[in-house]
Amino acid sequence: MIVLGIESSCDETAAALVKDGKQILSNVVATQIPFHQMYKGVVPEIASRKHAEWILPVVRQALSEAGLSLEQVDAVAATNRPGLMGSLLVGLTFGKTLAWSAGKPFYAVNHMLGHMYAAHLCNDIQYPYLGLLVSGGHSIIARVSGFDELEILGTTIDDSVGEAFDKVAKYYNLGYPGGVIIDRLSKQGSRDAYSFPVPKMDKGEHRYDVSFSGLKTAVIHQSGMFLNRGFEPSVENIAASFQETACRTLVSRLLRAVEDTGLTTVVAGGGVAANSRLREMLSEHGELNCIFPPLKLCGDNGAMIAGVAYHFLSRGETSPLSTTACARIPQFKRGLANLEAFGRRQPHQ
C-alpha cells in the first residue's frame, strides 16, 4: 500500500510517497529558511503564504520522483496538529481535497506521532521502548507501546528545548535556525566555560520533567554570573556550555526513566534529535540501544506522516473529511495520551 504524506505544520512544505509504512519512494522538502532568516524566526503569515504557493508543485514533484500517478496511490495523509494554524490549514485542506477528488481514504496525522515514527522508516524497532521527542514545540519522554500508543512519563513544564536554542541564538544575533548554528559554534568553544544552572525536579510526578526557562534566562541575561575562571566570555563558549547543559538536562531525566522502567531501547525524534552533542552523549551510555532517525528525517517531512497513516490504513480506520486543524493539542498528561490529543478516527468504509 502506498501513502502520500503531506506536512505543512511550520515552515517546510513537504510531501512524500511511502510504501507499506517503510519504503520511502520519494521525500520532497521545500524549506522556507531564507524567507524567515531576516526575522530570526518563523513569521506565520509568510509561512502560510509560501505553503499555498508551493504545495501543488511539491506534491507533483513527490509523485514524479516516485514514478507514480495519483491513481496508483492508496491513501492521502496530512498533518492536522499541532503547529501554526495557517500553515496547517494549507496542507490539510489540500490533502482532504486531493483525497476526495481522487476517491482515496484520508488520514489526519498528529505531527508528534510522525516525529516519533521517523526512526522506524529506516530501522526495525520492537515495541515497547522509551521515546525522546525533542523539537521546537515539545520535550517529551514517553513509554511507546505502539505507533499511536504513548504513555507520557515526563515533559517540559515551560519552554521546549528547541525553543530555548532558538531564543538564545536570537538574543546573541547568531542567525536562524538557532539550533543548527549553536551546534556548529559549540565545536569551537568549551563545554566547561560556564556552569549554567540545572533545575532541581527530583521527586514525585515531576521526576521525569524538564525545564528550560531558567536556563534560557541565565544564558541571555546572567551569563557573566556563571563564567568559570580561566575562560573567555565568547559566544563560542556560551554556545558550547549552553548546549551541554541543555543536553545533560534531557539525558539525566531519560536515564531515570530507563532505570525505573527497565527499558534500554531509546528512540529519538524531532528536530533537536539532529543535535550532535545529544547523539554523542547518549551513545556514551553503552547499556542503551539508542536509535536516531537520519538527519534528513529529524526535521519536518512528509515521509513520517505517510508512515503513520499506513498503520491507520492497515487497521481499517480513516479520518472524516470534516477533520479540521488544531494549532495546539490538549496538554499532555501523565499516563496514556487521550484520543483528543491525537485526533479521532472512524472505521474505513
C-alpha positions as CSV (number, residue, x, y, z in Angstrom):
1,M,0.0,0.0,0.0
2,I,1.3,3.4,-1.0
3,V,0.5,6.5,1.0
4,L,1.1,10.2,0.0
5,G,2.0,12.2,3.1
6,I,1.8,16.0,3.3
7,E,3.5,18.0,6.1
8,S,3.0,21.8,6.5
9,S,2.8,22.4,10.2
10,C,5.5,25.2,10.3
11,D,7.9,26.4,7.7
12,E,8.6,23.4,5.5
13,T,6.3,22.4,2.6
14,A,6.8,18.6,2.4
15,A,5.4,15.7,0.6
16,A,6.5,12.0,0.3
17,L,5.4,8.7,-1.0
18,V,5.9,5.7,1.3
19,K,5.2,2.1,0.6
20,D,4.0,-0.3,3.3
21,G,5.0,2.2,6.0
22,K,8.7,1.6,5.5
23,Q,10.0,2.1,1.9
24,I,10.4,5.8,1.0
25,L,9.7,6.2,-2.7
26,S,10.2,10.0,-2.6
27,N,10.7,12.6,0.0
28,V,10.5,16.3,-1.1
29,V,11.0,19.2,1.4
30,A,10.9,22.8,0.3
31,T,12.4,24.9,3.1
32,Q,11.4,28.5,3.8
33,I,14.5,29.3,5.9
34,P,15.7,32.1,3.5
35,F,12.4,33.9,3.9
36,H,12.5,33.9,7.7
37,Q,16.2,34.5,8.4
38,M,15.9,38.3,8.5
39,Y,13.3,38.0,11.2
40,K,15.4,35.5,13.2
41,G,12.3,33.2,13.5
42,V,9.3,31.9,11.6
43,V,6.7,34.6,10.6
44,P,3.3,32.8,10.5
45,E,1.8,34.9,7.7
46,I,4.8,34.4,5.4
47,A,4.9,30.7,6.2
48,S,1.2,30.1,5.3
49,R,1.5,32.1,2.0
50,K,4.6,30.1,1.0
51,H,2.8,26.9,1.7
52,A,-0.1,28.0,-0.5
53,E,2.4,28.8,-3.3
54,W,4.4,25.7,-3.0
55,I,2.1,22.8,-2.0
56,L,1.0,21.8,-5.5
57,P,4.5,21.8,-7.1
58,V,5.9,19.9,-4.1
59,V,3.2,17.2,-4.3
60,R,3.7,16.9,-8.1
61,Q,7.5,16.6,-7.6
62,A,7.0,13.9,-5.0
63,L,4.8,11.9,-7.4
64,S,7.2,12.4,-10.2
65,E,10.3,11.3,-8.3
66,A,8.4,8.2,-7.1
67,G,7.4,7.5,-10.7
68,L,3.7,7.3,-9.7
69,S,0.4,8.8,-10.7
70,L,-2.2,9.8,-8.2
71,E,-4.3,6.8,-9.3
72,Q,-1.5,4.5,-8.0
73,V,-1.7,6.0,-4.5
74,D,-3.8,4.1,-2.0
75,A,-4.4,6.9,0.5
76,V,-3.6,10.5,1.3
77,A,-2.5,11.9,4.7
78,A,-1.7,15.3,6.0
79,T,-0.7,16.8,9.3
80,N,-3.5,18.5,11.2
81,R,-2.0,19.2,14.6
82,P,-0.1,20.8,16.3
83,G,1.5,23.8,14.5
84,L,0.8,27.2,13.0
85,M,-2.9,27.3,12.2
86,G,-2.5,29.0,8.8
87,S,0.3,26.6,7.8
88,L,-1.6,23.5,8.9
89,L,-4.8,24.6,7.1
90,V,-2.9,24.8,3.7
91,G,-1.6,21.2,3.8
92,L,-4.7,19.8,5.5
93,T,-7.2,21.4,3.1
94,F,-5.1,20.4,0.1
95,G,-4.8,16.8,1.4
96,K,-8.5,16.4,2.0
97,T,-9.4,17.9,-1.3
98,L,-7.0,15.7,-3.2
99,A,-8.3,12.6,-1.4
100,W,-11.9,13.5,-2.0
101,S,-11.4,14.3,-5.7
102,A,-9.4,11.0,-6.3
103,G,-11.7,8.8,-4.2
104,K,-8.9,7.9,-1.8
105,P,-9.2,7.4,2.0
106,F,-7.8,10.4,4.0
107,Y,-5.8,10.5,7.2
108,A,-5.2,13.4,9.5
109,V,-2.0,12.7,11.4
110,N,-0.6,14.2,14.6
111,H,2.8,15.8,13.9
112,M,4.3,14.4,17.1
113,L,3.3,10.9,16.2
114,G,5.1,11.5,12.9
115,H,8.4,12.5,14.6
116,M,8.2,9.5,16.9
117,Y,7.7,7.2,13.9
118,A,10.6,8.7,11.8
119,A,13.2,6.3,13.0
120,H,11.0,3.4,12.1
121,L,11.3,4.3,8.4
122,C,15.0,3.2,8.4
123,N,15.1,0.7,11.3
124,D,13.3,-2.4,12.5
125,I,12.3,-1.4,16.1
126,Q,10.4,-3.5,18.5
127,Y,7.9,-2.1,21.0
128,P,7.9,-1.1,23.8
129,Y,10.7,1.4,24.1
130,L,11.4,4.8,25.6
131,G,10.8,7.7,23.2
132,L,12.6,11.0,23.4
133,L,10.7,13.6,21.4
134,V,12.6,16.9,21.3
135,S,11.6,19.7,18.9
136,G,10.8,23.4,18.8
137,G,7.5,22.8,20.4
138,H,7.9,19.7,22.6
139,S,10.2,18.0,25.0
140,I,8.6,14.6,25.9
141,I,9.8,11.4,27.4
142,A,7.3,8.6,26.9
143,R,6.9,4.8,27.0
144,V,6.0,3.9,23.5
145,S,4.0,0.6,23.1
146,G,2.7,1.2,19.5
147,F,2.7,3.7,16.7
148,D,-0.1,5.6,18.4
149,E,0.3,4.4,22.0
150,L,2.4,6.8,24.0
151,E,2.4,6.8,27.8
152,I,3.7,10.2,28.8
153,L,6.2,10.0,31.6
154,G,7.7,13.5,31.5
155,T,7.5,16.7,29.6
156,T,8.7,20.3,29.8
157,I,7.0,22.5,32.5
158,D,7.7,25.7,30.5
159,D,9.8,26.1,27.3
160,S,10.8,23.3,24.9
161,V,14.4,22.6,24.3
162,G,14.2,23.7,20.7
163,E,12.6,27.0,21.7
164,A,15.4,27.6,24.2
165,F,18.0,27.1,21.4
166,D,16.2,29.5,19.1
167,K,15.7,32.2,21.7
168,V,19.4,32.1,22.8
169,A,20.5,32.3,19.2
170,K,18.2,35.2,18.5
171,Y,19.4,37.1,21.6
172,Y,23.1,36.8,20.6
173,N,22.3,37.6,16.9
174,L,23.6,34.2,15.7
175,G,21.1,33.7,13.0
176,Y,18.3,31.3,12.2
177,P,17.7,28.4,12.6
178,G,19.2,28.7,16.1
179,G,19.7,25.0,16.9
180,V,21.9,24.3,13.9
181,I,24.0,27.4,14.4
182,I,24.6,26.8,18.1
183,D,25.5,23.2,17.4
184,R,28.1,24.3,14.9
185,L,29.5,27.1,17.1
186,S,29.8,24.8,20.1
187,K,32.5,22.9,18.4
188,Q,34.7,26.0,18.6
189,G,34.1,26.6,22.3
190,S,34.5,24.9,25.7
191,R,31.7,23.0,27.4
192,D,33.3,23.9,30.8
193,A,33.4,27.6,30.3
194,Y,30.1,28.3,32.0
195,S,28.3,26.5,34.8
196,F,24.7,27.2,33.9
197,P,22.0,26.1,36.4
198,V,20.0,22.9,36.0
199,P,16.5,22.8,37.6
200,K,16.0,20.5,40.6
201,M,13.0,18.4,39.9
202,D,13.8,15.1,41.5
203,K,10.7,13.9,43.2
204,G,7.1,12.9,42.7
205,E,5.3,13.5,39.4
206,H,8.0,15.8,38.1
207,R,10.7,13.1,38.3
208,Y,11.0,12.9,34.5
209,D,10.1,16.5,33.7
210,V,12.5,19.1,32.3
211,S,12.6,22.9,32.4
212,F,14.5,25.3,30.1
213,S,13.1,28.7,31.0
214,G,15.6,29.2,33.8
215,L,18.5,28.0,31.7
216,K,17.4,30.3,28.9
217,T,17.2,33.3,31.2
218,A,20.6,32.6,32.7
219,V,22.3,32.4,29.3
220,I,20.6,35.5,28.0
221,H,20.6,37.8,31.0
222,Q,23.0,36.5,33.6
223,S,25.8,34.7,31.7
224,G,28.5,36.6,33.4
225,M,27.5,35.2,36.8
226,F,28.2,31.7,35.6
227,L,31.5,32.2,33.8
228,N,34.3,29.9,35.2
229,R,37.8,31.1,36.0
230,G,40.2,30.9,33.2
231,F,37.7,31.1,30.4
232,E,36.8,34.0,28.0
233,P,33.2,35.2,27.7
234,S,33.0,34.3,24.0
235,V,29.9,33.4,22.1
236,E,31.5,30.1,21.2
237,N,31.9,29.3,24.9
238,I,28.4,30.3,25.6
239,A,27.1,28.1,22.8
240,A,29.1,25.1,24.0
241,S,28.2,25.4,27.6
242,F,24.5,26.1,27.0
243,Q,24.2,23.1,24.6
244,E,26.0,20.9,27.1
245,T,23.6,21.9,30.0
246,A,20.5,21.5,27.8
247,C,21.5,18.1,26.6
248,R,22.5,16.9,30.1
249,T,19.2,18.0,31.4
250,L,17.4,15.8,28.8
251,V,19.7,12.8,29.3
252,S,19.5,12.9,33.1
253,R,15.7,12.6,33.0
254,L,15.8,10.0,30.3
255,L,18.2,7.8,32.4
256,R,15.8,8.0,35.3
257,A,13.1,6.6,33.1
258,V,15.5,3.8,31.9
259,E,16.2,2.9,35.5
260,D,12.6,2.9,36.6
261,T,11.1,1.1,33.5
262,G,13.9,-1.3,32.7
263,L,13.6,-0.3,29.0
264,T,17.0,0.1,27.4
265,T,16.0,0.9,23.9
266,V,15.7,4.7,23.3
267,V,14.2,6.1,20.1
268,A,14.7,9.8,19.5
269,G,12.7,12.1,17.2
270,G,12.2,15.7,16.3
271,G,14.4,18.5,15.1
272,V,16.6,18.5,18.2
273,A,17.3,14.8,17.6
274,A,19.8,16.0,15.0
275,N,21.9,17.8,17.6
276,S,25.4,16.2,17.5
277,R,26.1,16.6,21.2
278,L,22.8,14.9,22.2
279,R,23.6,12.0,19.9
280,E,27.2,11.8,21.3
281,M,26.0,12.0,24.9
282,L,23.5,9.2,24.5
283,S,26.0,7.0,22.6
284,E,28.3,7.2,25.6
285,H,25.9,5.0,27.6
286,G,26.8,1.6,26.2
287,E,24.0,-0.1,28.1
288,L,21.5,1.7,25.9
289,N,20.3,0.9,22.4
290,C,19.9,4.4,21.0
291,I,18.2,4.8,17.7
292,F,18.1,8.1,15.8
293,P,16.4,9.0,12.5
294,P,18.8,10.0,9.7
295,L,19.4,13.8,9.8
296,K,17.0,14.3,6.8
297,L,14.2,12.7,8.8
298,C,14.7,14.7,12.0
299,G,13.2,17.8,10.6
300,D,9.6,18.1,9.3
301,N,9.0,15.8,6.4
302,G,6.1,14.0,4.6
303,A,7.6,10.5,4.9
304,M,6.9,10.3,8.7
305,I,3.3,11.4,8.1
306,A,2.8,8.8,5.4
307,G,4.4,6.1,7.6
308,V,2.0,6.7,10.5
309,A,-1.0,6.9,8.2
310,Y,-0.1,3.5,6.7
311,H,-0.7,1.9,10.1
312,F,-4.2,3.5,10.5
313,L,-4.9,2.3,6.9
314,S,-3.8,-1.2,7.9
315,R,-6.1,-1.1,10.9
316,G,-9.1,-0.2,8.8
317,E,-9.5,3.3,10.1
318,T,-9.8,6.6,8.3
319,S,-10.3,10.3,9.2
320,P,-13.5,12.1,8.3
321,L,-13.2,14.9,5.8
322,S,-14.8,17.2,8.4
323,T,-11.5,16.9,10.4
324,T,-10.0,20.4,10.9
325,A,-6.7,21.8,12.1
326,C,-5.7,22.4,15.7
327,A,-2.8,24.7,16.5
328,R,-2.4,23.1,19.9
329,I,-3.2,19.8,21.3
330,P,-4.7,19.3,24.8
331,Q,-2.0,19.4,27.4
332,F,-0.3,16.0,27.6
333,K,-0.9,14.4,30.9
334,R,1.0,11.6,32.5
335,G,-0.4,8.3,31.5
336,L,-1.9,7.3,28.2
337,A,-2.4,10.2,25.9
338,N,-6.1,10.5,25.0
339,L,-7.8,10.4,21.7
340,E,-8.3,14.2,21.6
341,A,-4.6,14.6,21.6
342,F,-4.1,12.5,18.5
343,G,-7.4,13.1,16.6
344,R,-10.4,10.9,16.3
345,R,-10.8,8.3,13.6
346,Q,-13.6,6.2,12.3
347,P,-13.8,2.7,10.5
348,H,-12.9,2.9,6.9
349,Q,-15.9,2.4,4.6
